[in-house]
Amino acid sequence: MCGRYVSVSSPSLLASHFGVEEVRTDDEEANYNVTPRTEVPIVAASRDVRALDRVRWGLVPFWAKEVAIGDKLINARAETVATKPAYRRAFERRRCIIPADGFYEWRVEEGVKARQPYFIRRADGEPLAFAGLWEAWYDPDAEDPPRLRSCAIVTTVANDDLTPLHHRMPVVLPASSWDAWLDPATRDADRMQQLLAPLPNGELAFHPVSRLVNKADNNGPELVAATQ
């Protein structure tokens, strides 16, 4: 799964990298320890333009009775995303890219009680394009409720490079897939499913980092610094 990641690229950098036509979010502070419930940047098609916006991490299905369900829906498995009720509608029509500058994974190491965290990034230093889903939710018990938008990261089996760390990894979309993934007019589930493959070996780099990342309140560049 992907439970923590890094988001430090500016909106202007993300807009340029992902071909965004409309930026709907102001500059935000760099976040080296993104946790569920955080407002995170996403790239999505909106009113026929590609937009950069911010939504809550932890998808709340449109049929949910309360927002707390989103705490359990931060990741969507690629194998069941087209059929699971929580994600089915979003997979059909509300796909997005969730930009990230890297993510964390933890490994059990021999002779060490606490798991060792690792920071994982693109080897070329470019932002990662996580395959994502987003949804809109309205509180059924509120009168004239505001719209809550939320998202989930799609995960798949880990490639050979990451298998020593974890058996799952986020789906990282290559640039050649961005247009198809973001096009809400594309309803071909089989075609979209084919995009949810592990990133080829050799495109990611990783190194061990401080266990400071284990505490959600810790946030700073020291979290991604190599410890060995």
C-alpha positions as CSV (number, residue, x, y, z in Angstrom):
1,M,0.0,0.0,0.0
2,C,1.0,3.7,0.0
3,G,0.3,5.3,3.3
4,R,2.8,8.2,3.3
5,Y,4.3,10.3,0.5
6,V,6.1,13.5,-0.3
7,S,4.6,16.5,-2.1
8,V,7.1,19.4,-2.4
9,S,6.8,20.5,-6.1
10,S,5.2,23.9,-6.5
11,P,1.8,24.3,-8.4
12,S,3.6,26.1,-11.2
13,L,6.1,23.2,-11.6
14,L,3.3,20.6,-11.6
15,A,1.3,22.6,-14.1
16,S,4.2,22.7,-16.5
17,H,5.1,19.1,-16.0
18,F,1.6,17.7,-16.4
19,G,0.4,20.1,-19.1
20,V,-2.2,21.8,-16.8
21,E,-4.3,24.5,-18.4
22,E,-6.0,25.8,-15.2
23,V,-4.4,26.0,-11.7
24,R,-7.0,26.2,-8.9
25,T,-4.7,26.0,-6.0
26,D,-2.4,28.5,-4.4
27,D,1.2,27.9,-3.5
28,E,1.4,25.5,-0.5
29,E,4.1,24.7,1.9
30,A,6.3,21.7,1.0
31,N,5.0,18.5,2.7
32,Y,7.5,15.8,3.3
33,N,5.1,13.6,5.3
34,V,1.7,13.6,3.5
35,T,-0.8,11.6,5.6
36,P,-4.4,10.6,5.0
37,R,-7.0,13.3,5.4
38,T,-4.5,15.9,4.0
39,E,-5.6,18.2,1.2
40,V,-3.3,17.0,-1.7
41,P,-2.8,18.2,-5.3
42,I,-4.4,16.3,-8.1
43,V,-4.5,16.7,-11.9
44,A,-7.9,16.0,-13.5
45,A,-10.1,16.9,-16.5
46,S,-12.7,19.5,-15.6
47,R,-15.0,21.3,-18.0
48,D,-12.9,20.1,-20.9
49,V,-9.6,21.5,-19.4
50,R,-6.9,19.8,-17.5
51,A,-6.8,21.4,-14.0
52,L,-4.6,21.2,-11.0
53,D,-6.7,21.3,-7.8
54,R,-6.6,20.0,-4.2
55,V,-8.8,17.4,-2.6
56,R,-8.8,15.3,0.6
57,W,-6.7,12.1,0.6
58,G,-9.0,9.2,1.5
59,L,-11.8,8.6,-0.9
60,V,-15.4,9.1,0.4
61,P,-17.8,7.3,-2.0
62,F,-20.9,9.3,-3.1
63,W,-23.1,6.8,-1.3
64,A,-21.3,7.0,2.1
65,K,-23.2,8.0,5.2
66,E,-20.2,9.6,6.8
67,V,-16.9,11.0,5.9
68,A,-15.0,8.6,8.2
69,I,-15.1,5.8,5.6
70,G,-12.4,7.7,3.7
71,D,-9.9,6.9,6.3
72,K,-10.0,3.2,5.1
73,L,-10.0,4.1,1.4
74,I,-6.7,5.7,0.8
75,N,-5.6,3.0,-1.7
76,A,-7.6,1.2,-4.4
77,R,-6.3,-2.1,-5.6
78,A,-5.9,-2.2,-9.4
79,E,-7.2,-5.8,-9.5
80,T,-10.6,-4.8,-8.1
81,V,-10.9,-1.1,-8.9
82,A,-13.4,-1.7,-11.7
83,T,-15.8,-3.8,-9.6
84,K,-15.5,-2.7,-6.0
85,P,-18.5,-0.5,-5.1
86,A,-16.4,2.2,-3.4
87,Y,-14.3,2.8,-6.6
88,R,-16.4,1.6,-9.5
89,R,-18.0,4.9,-10.5
90,A,-14.8,6.9,-10.0
91,F,-12.8,4.4,-12.1
92,E,-15.3,4.8,-14.9
93,R,-15.5,8.6,-15.0
94,R,-13.4,10.3,-12.3
95,R,-9.8,9.3,-12.8
96,C,-7.0,11.6,-11.9
97,I,-3.2,11.9,-11.5
98,I,-1.9,12.4,-7.9
99,P,1.5,14.0,-8.2
100,A,4.2,13.0,-5.7
101,D,7.9,13.6,-5.3
102,G,8.4,10.3,-3.7
103,F,6.8,7.9,-1.2
104,Y,7.8,5.9,1.9
105,E,7.7,2.2,2.5
106,W,8.8,0.2,5.6
107,R,10.8,-3.1,5.7
108,V,11.4,-5.6,8.4
109,E,15.1,-6.1,8.8
110,E,16.9,-8.9,10.5
111,G,17.8,-8.2,14.1
112,V,16.0,-4.9,14.3
113,K,12.7,-4.6,16.2
114,A,11.4,-1.5,14.5
115,R,10.8,-1.5,10.7
116,Q,13.2,0.5,8.6
117,P,11.6,3.3,6.5
118,Y,12.8,3.9,2.9
119,F,12.2,6.9,0.7
120,I,11.4,6.0,-2.9
121,R,11.5,8.4,-5.9
122,R,12.0,8.5,-9.6
123,A,15.6,7.8,-10.6
124,D,15.5,10.9,-12.9
125,G,14.2,13.2,-10.2
126,E,11.0,14.0,-12.0
127,P,7.6,14.0,-10.2
128,L,5.8,10.7,-9.9
129,A,2.3,10.4,-11.6
130,F,0.3,8.2,-9.3
131,A,-2.9,6.8,-10.9
132,G,-5.7,8.2,-8.8
133,L,-9.5,8.3,-8.5
134,W,-11.5,11.1,-7.1
135,E,-15.1,11.4,-5.9
136,A,-17.6,14.1,-4.7
137,W,-19.7,13.6,-1.6
138,Y,-22.5,15.4,0.1
139,D,-23.4,14.8,3.8
140,P,-26.9,13.2,3.6
141,D,-27.8,14.5,7.1
142,A,-26.9,18.2,6.4
143,E,-29.1,20.8,4.9
144,D,-27.5,22.3,1.8
145,P,-24.2,20.5,2.4
146,P,-21.0,21.6,0.8
147,R,-19.3,19.3,-1.6
148,L,-16.4,17.2,-0.3
149,R,-13.9,16.0,-2.9
150,S,-11.6,13.2,-2.1
151,C,-9.1,10.8,-3.7
152,A,-7.4,7.4,-3.5
153,I,-4.2,6.1,-5.0
154,V,-4.4,3.0,-7.2
155,T,-1.9,0.3,-6.2
156,T,-0.6,-2.8,-8.0
157,V,1.9,-5.6,-7.4
158,A,5.4,-4.4,-6.8
159,N,8.0,-4.7,-9.5
160,D,11.2,-6.6,-8.9
161,D,13.1,-3.5,-7.6
162,L,10.6,-2.8,-4.8
163,T,9.7,-6.4,-3.9
164,P,12.4,-6.5,-1.1
165,L,10.6,-3.5,0.5
166,H,6.9,-4.4,0.0
167,H,4.7,-6.6,-2.2
168,R,2.6,-3.6,-3.4
169,M,3.4,-0.3,-5.0
170,P,1.5,2.7,-6.3
171,V,0.7,2.6,-10.0
172,V,3.0,5.2,-11.6
173,L,1.7,6.2,-15.0
174,P,4.1,7.0,-17.8
175,A,3.6,10.3,-19.7
176,S,2.3,8.3,-22.7
177,S,-0.7,7.2,-20.6
178,W,-1.7,10.5,-19.1
179,D,-4.1,11.6,-21.8
180,A,-6.0,8.3,-21.9
181,W,-6.2,8.0,-18.1
182,L,-7.5,11.6,-17.6
183,D,-10.1,11.5,-20.4
184,P,-13.5,11.1,-18.7
185,A,-15.0,10.2,-22.1
186,T,-12.9,7.0,-22.1
187,R,-15.2,4.3,-20.5
188,D,-13.3,1.2,-21.8
189,A,-12.6,-0.5,-18.5
190,D,-10.4,-3.1,-20.1
191,R,-8.2,-0.4,-21.7
192,M,-7.9,1.5,-18.5
193,Q,-7.1,-1.7,-16.6
194,Q,-4.1,-2.3,-18.9
195,L,-2.6,1.0,-17.8
196,L,-2.5,-0.2,-14.2
197,A,0.8,-2.1,-14.5
198,P,3.9,-1.9,-12.2
199,L,6.5,0.6,-13.3
200,P,9.3,-1.1,-15.2
201,N,12.4,-1.9,-13.2
202,G,15.2,0.6,-13.1
203,E,13.0,3.7,-13.0
204,L,12.9,4.1,-9.3
205,A,15.6,4.7,-6.7
206,F,15.3,4.3,-2.9
207,H,17.4,4.6,0.3
208,P,16.8,4.2,4.0
209,V,15.7,7.3,6.0
210,S,15.3,8.3,9.6
211,R,12.4,6.8,11.7
212,L,11.4,10.4,12.3
213,V,9.0,9.8,9.4
214,N,7.0,7.4,11.6
215,K,5.5,10.3,13.5
216,A,3.0,12.2,11.4
217,D,3.8,15.6,13.1
218,N,7.4,15.5,11.8
219,N,7.8,17.3,8.5
220,G,10.9,18.6,6.8
221,P,13.7,17.7,4.3
222,E,15.5,15.7,6.9
223,L,12.9,13.0,6.5
224,V,14.1,12.1,3.0
225,A,17.8,12.3,3.8
226,A,19.7,9.0,3.5
227,T,20.8,7.6,6.8
228,Q,23.3,5.0,5.4
